[in-house]
């Protein structure tokens, strides 16, 4: 899809049409005012998204007394790692973090190993049943897969997968798989088939042509898809809580502490900041790929 | 790498004749896509299709193997059942239209090519990678009794007495808090879809409309929105399905003060009643499928009405 976007014919580059437009409509007072209104709207929306993040940040880095102080100041007097350390040293947090990372990596590996071949098949071959398979994959996205963790847990007890990181990773892979298949398929569509064929005429067999030509070209896109999968797993709460008991992932631990034990506010705020901190970085580094990724996913 | 593999195959013809070798290669070639699809099919069969069957079985069968409707009856008679159903639907009915209205407005703002639009886009997409649990905790800092909203209202003198926004007794504000957190978290996902759709609209379409004298609103209504309609439809279905599973954001903000379908499923499960939980899972599954069906029907007929 992204390849199409890039090659879509445009009659004029934006820079070329600028002088024409500028001559046609001179900036009027009403136009400037309208422009200002657009900026005001954009800034208001930005504040709606940013202020809560700022507030959870200062909550997580306030001393514990300040969290219970009332009324609080929007500008904190002291910033300290005390509350964050309280969370970090709370029972189970560090091992839950490790579990989350392991489950995320396992999910990433499984969904690529299982999903990328299917995506490649959809991108490269025209075969009987291709459309029905694609339809099937699209339909699975209309199912509440997360909720299926409840019957899955009953199966897991029989399969000895209950309360294991493998089990959580399998459930997360099932959630990520439809998206992975669709995204990898559009990545491989973006990699020219002719290059692979050229490699084959030059003496590579099919597998070599794939490994030496298509794979390196698809790698950046596959990496983006992999990180997307990791984030999905890192954020998933319901299934992880249902499928584990002692081997909690971080969101599962935080949720069960809140729902079952009634964790104190400092724990909740620190957990909130700890959970969103990676996403700030993630979106910053991935912002170039975001539009392509999510745009493709819904096609 | 692959060639020596063929020789070990019982079906493999001797490597002498180039002709049979070719037909074999062709047969391999036609089998290859199915082999590539096989792992994903097996995986979804085990971890997706089977749990669905299992949900059905758990709902209507006791652990002893007797068929029963008792789990269904118990769910319907449960004190929290109607509340959970109503809360889930209310959250969806309020949050989803808001998400789509904001997302379209934000997408159009990005298309307006303001200075710094890349920065705006970064700010607005931050919640893309934020979990519903984290979003609930973020807004907890705002709405809790000693939170920032009450603090600001007091220091500015607007409301000197603290208000319990998240209390069971103030259902309206509790619902509002959950909706705000949901809008804050999930609008970005819809917006990215809108922006991706907007970028696919060729410039000449809008320019042509402008040349023929269409106003800004007419261009939006008759060119832009119809063009992004397919992406919006898919996004609408996916967002609604996900919203039926709304859970962690409610737990983070309301605890047990606001039962929803998924939290009731969780509670049954935590009470070591997997059958009771499975009935809820089955209910969410059924509602999701019916909703998808209704959406597809509605969207198709209105498309016919529009003569497209």
Boltz contact constraints between the chains, C-beta under 6 A:
constraints:
  - contact:
      token1: [A, 11]
      token2: [B, 204]
      max_distance: 6.0
  - contact:
      token1: [A, 38]
      token2: [B, 112]
      max_distance: 6.0
  - contact:
      token1: [A, 42]
      token2: [B, 109]
      max_distance: 6.0
  - contact:
      token1: [A, 42]
      token2: [B, 114]
      max_distance: 6.0
  - contact:
      token1: [A, 42]
      token2: [B, 120]
      max_distance: 6.0
  - contact:
      token1: [A, 46]
      token2: [B, 120]
      max_distance: 6.0
  - contact:
      token1: [A, 46]
      token2: [B, 123]
      max_distance: 6.0
  - contact:
      token1: [A, 49]
      token2: [B, 123]
      max_distance: 6.0
  - contact:
      token1: [A, 49]
      token2: [B, 124]
      max_distance: 6.0
  - contact:
      token1: [A, 50]
      token2: [B, 123]
      max_distance: 6.0
  - contact:
      token1: [A, 52]
      token2: [B, 138]
      max_distance: 6.0
  - contact:
      token1: [A, 55]
      token2: [B, 141]
      max_distance: 6.0
  - contact:
      token1: [A, 55]
      token2: [B, 148]
      max_distance: 6.0
  - contact:
      token1: [A, 56]
      token2: [B, 138]
      max_distance: 6.0
  - contact:
      token1: [A, 56]
      token2: [B, 141]
      max_distance: 6.0
  - contact:
      token1: [A, 59]
      token2: [B, 141]
      max_distance: 6.0
  - contact:
      token1: [A, 70]
      token2: [B, 146]
      max_distance: 6.0
  - contact:
      token1: [A, 71]
      token2: [B, 151]
      max_distance: 6.0
  - contact:
      token1: [A, 71]
      token2: [B, 154]
      max_distance: 6.0
  - contact:
      token1: [A, 71]
      token2: [B, 155]
      max_distance: 6.0
  - contact:
      token1: [A, 72]
      token2: [B, 151]
      max_distance: 6.0
  - contact:
      token1: [A, 114]
      token2: [B, 39]
      max_distance: 6.0
  - contact:
      token1: [A, 114]
      token2: [B, 40]
      max_distance: 6.0
  - contact:
      token1: [A, 114]
      token2: [B, 43]
      max_distance: 6.0
  - contact:
      token1: [A, 117]
      token2: [B, 36]
      max_distance: 6.0
  - contact:
      token1: [A, 118]
      token2: [B, 37]
      max_distance: 6.0
  - contact:
      token1: [A, 118]
      token2: [B, 40]
      max_distance: 6.0
  - contact:
      token1: [A, 121]
      token2: [B, 33]
      max_distance: 6.0
  - contact:
      token1: [A, 121]
      token2: [B, 36]
      max_distance: 6.0
  - contact:
      token1: [A, 121]
      token2: [B, 37]
      max_distance: 6.0
  - contact:
      token1: [A, 125]
      token2: [B, 33]
      max_distance: 6.0
  - contact:
      token1: [A, 127]
      token2: [B, 33]
      max_distance: 6.0
  - contact:
      token1: [A, 142]
      token2: [B, 241]
      max_distance: 6.0
  - contact:
      token1: [A, 142]
      token2: [B, 292]
      max_distance: 6.0
  - contact:
      token1: [A, 144]
      token2: [B, 241]
      max_distance: 6.0
  - contact:
      token1: [A, 144]
      token2: [B, 245]
      max_distance: 6.0
  - contact:
      token1: [A, 144]
      token2: [B, 284]
      max_distance: 6.0
  - contact:
      token1: [A, 144]
      token2: [B, 288]
      max_distance: 6.0
  - contact:
      token1: [A, 146]
      token2: [B, 245]
      max_distance: 6.0
  - contact:
      token1: [A, 147]
      token2: [B, 245]
      max_distance: 6.0
  - contact:
      token1: [A, 147]
      token2: [B, 281]
      max_distance: 6.0
  - contact:
      token1: [A, 147]
      token2: [B, 284]
      max_distance: 6.0
  - contact:
      token1: [A, 148]
      token2: [B, 51]
      max_distance: 6.0
  - contact:
      token1: [A, 150]
      token2: [B, 269]
      max_distance: 6.0
  - contact:
      token1: [A, 150]
      token2: [B, 277]
      max_distance: 6.0
  - contact:
      token1: [A, 150]
      token2: [B, 278]
      max_distance: 6.0
  - contact:
      token1: [A, 150]
      token2: [B, 281]
      max_distance: 6.0
  - contact:
      token1: [A, 151]
      token2: [B, 51]
      max_distance: 6.0
  - contact:
      token1: [A, 151]
      token2: [B, 54]
      max_distance: 6.0
  - contact:
      token1: [A, 151]
      token2: [B, 55]
      max_distance: 6.0
  - contact:
      token1: [A, 151]
      token2: [B, 58]
      max_distance: 6.0
  - contact:
      token1: [A, 151]
      token2: [B, 278]
      max_distance: 6.0
  - contact:
      token1: [A, 152]
      token2: [B, 51]
      max_distance: 6.0
  - contact:
      token1: [A, 154]
      token2: [B, 274]
      max_distance: 6.0
  - contact:
      token1: [A, 170]
      token2: [B, 47]
      max_distance: 6.0
  - contact:
      token1: [A, 174]
      token2: [B, 47]
      max_distance: 6.0
  - contact:
      token1: [A, 174]
      token2: [B, 48]
      max_distance: 6.0
  - contact:
      token1: [A, 205]
      token2: [B, 2]
      max_distance: 6.0
  - contact:
      token1: [A, 205]
      token2: [B, 3]
      max_distance: 6.0
  - contact:
      token1: [A, 207]
      token2: [B, 1]
      max_distance: 6.0
  - contact:
      token1: [A, 207]
      token2: [B, 2]
      max_distance: 6.0
  - contact:
      token1: [A, 231]
      token2: [B, 129]
      max_distance: 6.0
  - contact:
      token1: [A, 235]
      token2: [B, 131]
      max_distance: 6.0
  - contact:
      token1: [A, 237]
      token2: [B, 133]
      max_distance: 6.0
  - contact:
      token1: [A, 237]
      token2: [B, 248]
      max_distance: 6.0
  - contact:
      token1: [A, 238]
      token2: [B, 247]
      max_distance: 6.0
  - contact:
      token1: [A, 251]
      token2: [B, 131]
      max_distance: 6.0
  - contact:
      token1: [A, 251]
      token2: [B, 133]
      max_distance: 6.0
  - contact:
      token1: [A, 255]
      token2: [B, 133]
      max_distance: 6.0
  - contact:
      token1: [A, 255]
      token2: [B, 248]
      max_distance: 6.0
  - contact:
      token1: [A, 259]
      token2: [B, 251]
      max_distance: 6.0
  - contact:
      token1: [A, 268]
      token2: [B, 137]
      max_distance: 6.0
  - contact:
      token1: [A, 269]
      token2: [B, 141]
      max_distance: 6.0
  - contact:
      token1: [A, 272]
      token2: [B, 134]
      max_distance: 6.0
  - contact:
      token1: [A, 272]
      token2: [B, 137]
      max_distance: 6.0
  - contact:
      token1: [A, 272]
      token2: [B, 138]
      max_distance: 6.0
  - contact:
      token1: [A, 275]
      token2: [B, 134]
      max_distance: 6.0
  - contact:
      token1: [A, 276]
      token2: [B, 130]
      max_distance: 6.0
  - contact:
      token1: [A, 276]
      token2: [B, 134]
      max_distance: 6.0
  - contact:
      token1: [A, 279]
      token2: [B, 129]
      max_distance: 6.0
  - contact:
      token1: [A, 279]
      token2: [B, 130]
      max_distance: 6.0
  - contact:
      token1: [A, 282]
      token2: [B, 129]
      max_distance: 6.0
  - contact:
      token1: [A, 283]
      token2: [B, 125]
      max_distance: 6.0
  - contact:
      token1: [A, 283]
      token2: [B, 126]
      max_distance: 6.0
  - contact:
      token1: [A, 283]
      token2: [B, 128]
      max_distance: 6.0
  - contact:
      token1: [A, 283]
      token2: [B, 129]
      max_distance: 6.0
  - contact:
      token1: [A, 287]
      token2: [B, 122]
      max_distance: 6.0
  - contact:
      token1: [A, 290]
      token2: [B, 125]
      max_distance: 6.0
  - contact:
      token1: [A, 290]
      token2: [B, 192]
      max_distance: 6.0
  - contact:
      token1: [A, 291]
      token2: [B, 195]
      max_distance: 6.0
  - contact:
      token1: [A, 291]
      token2: [B, 196]
      max_distance: 6.0
  - contact:
      token1: [A, 294]
      token2: [B, 192]
      max_distance: 6.0
  - contact:
      token1: [A, 294]
      token2: [B, 193]
      max_distance: 6.0
  - contact:
      token1: [A, 295]
      token2: [B, 196]
      max_distance: 6.0
  - contact:
      token1: [A, 298]
      token2: [B, 193]
      max_distance: 6.0
  - contact:
      token1: [A, 298]
      token2: [B, 231]
      max_distance: 6.0
  - contact:
      token1: [A, 298]
      token2: [B, 234]
      max_distance: 6.0
  - contact:
      token1: [A, 298]
      token2: [B, 235]
      max_distance: 6.0
